Amino acid sequence: NFENFKQIFSNKAIAIQGSGWCWMVFNSTYNKIEIISTENQTSPWTSQKIPLLGLDVWEHAYYLKHQNRRPDYVKDWWNVVNWDYVENRFSELSG
């Protein structure tokens, strides 16, 4: 369900050490959605995975508002996700 997804995604984002990204990706090999993290500016495309949703957890993304409180940033981030865009991307890829 959505709450489980949100918790798994949030935990993965918060657990990233240093700079990186948390992603919801489409794995076209297995025709499924995965939650992954990448270090620094590494893209999911490098492992043949198509980004559907990305959360930047580099300090520059949140420090001015949240200082070093990444969990607060991740929690607030859920309020600005454009789910229509994510749904359209997924529909295009899984269609």
VOMARLUM-724637 format. One record per residue (C-alpha): y, x, z; residue in one letter; residue number from 1; chain. Coordinates in steps of 0.5 Angstrom, whole numbers, plus 500, padded with zeros to 3 digits. Each point is the difference from the previous one (the first is absolute). Example, Ala and Ser with C-alpha at 12.3 -4.5 7.8 and 13.67 -1.06 7.14 Angstrom:
<recs>
     Y     X     Z   kolpa   lovex   nuvex
   491   525   516       A       1       A
   507   502   498       S       2       A
</recs>
This chain:
<recs>
     Y     X     Z   kolpa   lovex   nuvex
   500   500   500       N       1       A
   507   502   499       F       2       A
   501   502   508       E       3       A
   494   505   499       N       4       A
   503   503   494       F       5       A
   507   501   503       K       6       A
   497   503   506       Q       7       A
   496   505   496       I       8       A
   505   502   495       F       9       A
   505   500   506       S      10       A
   495   505   504       N      11       A
   499   504   494       K      12       A
   508   501   499       A      13       A
   501   502   507       I      14       A
   495   505   500       A      15       A
   502   504   495       I      16       A
   502   507   502       Q      17       A
   507   502   498       G      18       A
   502   498   493       S      19       A
   496   495   495       G      20       A
   499   493   498       W      21       A
   495   494   501       C      22       A
   498   496   494       W      23       A
   496   494   499       M      24       A
   497   502   493       V      25       A
   496   497   495       F      26       A
   493   504   498       N      27       A
   499   498   493       S      28       A
   493   504   501       T      29       A
   497   495   505       Y      30       A
   505   494   498       N      31       A
   503   500   508       K      32       A
   506   501   504       I      33       A
   500   506   505       E      34       A
   505   503   505       I      35       A
   501   507   500       I      36       A
   505   505   502       S      37       A
   503   506   496       T      38       A
   503   506   503       E      39       A
   507   502   498       N      40       A
   502   497   493       Q      41       A
   493   500   497       T      42       A
   498   494   496       S      43       A
   494   495   500       P      44       A
   500   501   492       W      45       A
   498   507   502       T      46       A
   493   497   502       S      47       A
   500   495   495       Q      48       A
   502   494   504       K      49       A
   506   496   498       I      50       A
   505   498   506       P      51       A
   502   493   501       L      52       A
   504   501   507       L      53       A
   503   507   503       G      54       A
   503   501   506       L      55       A
   504   507   501       D      56       A
   499   503   507       V      57       A
   504   506   499       W      58       A
   505   500   505       E      59       A
   506   499   495       H      60       A
   497   493   499       A      61       A
   501   498   507       Y      62       A
   504   505   505       Y      63       A
   507   497   499       L      64       A
   498   494   503       K      65       A
   493   501   504       H      66       A
   501   507   502       Q      67       A
   493   503   501       N      68       A
   497   493   501       R      69       A
   496   499   494       R      70       A
   496   494   503       P      71       A
   506   497   500       D      72       A
   502   501   493       Y      73       A
   493   498   498       V      74       A
   501   494   504       K      75       A
   506   498   496       D      76       A
   498   502   494       W      77       A
   495   494   499       W      78       A
   507   496   500       N      79       A
   502   503   493       V      80       A
   494   500   496       V      81       A
   500   496   494       N      82       A
   494   497   500       W      83       A
   501   496   493       D      84       A
   500   507   497       Y      85       A
   494   503   503       V      86       A
   496   493   498       E      87       A
   503   501   493       N      88       A
   498   507   499       R      89       A
   493   498   503       F      90       A
   499   495   495       S      91       A
   502   504   494       E      92       A
   495   505   502       L      93       A
   494   496   503       S      94       A
   501   494   494       G      95       A
</recs>
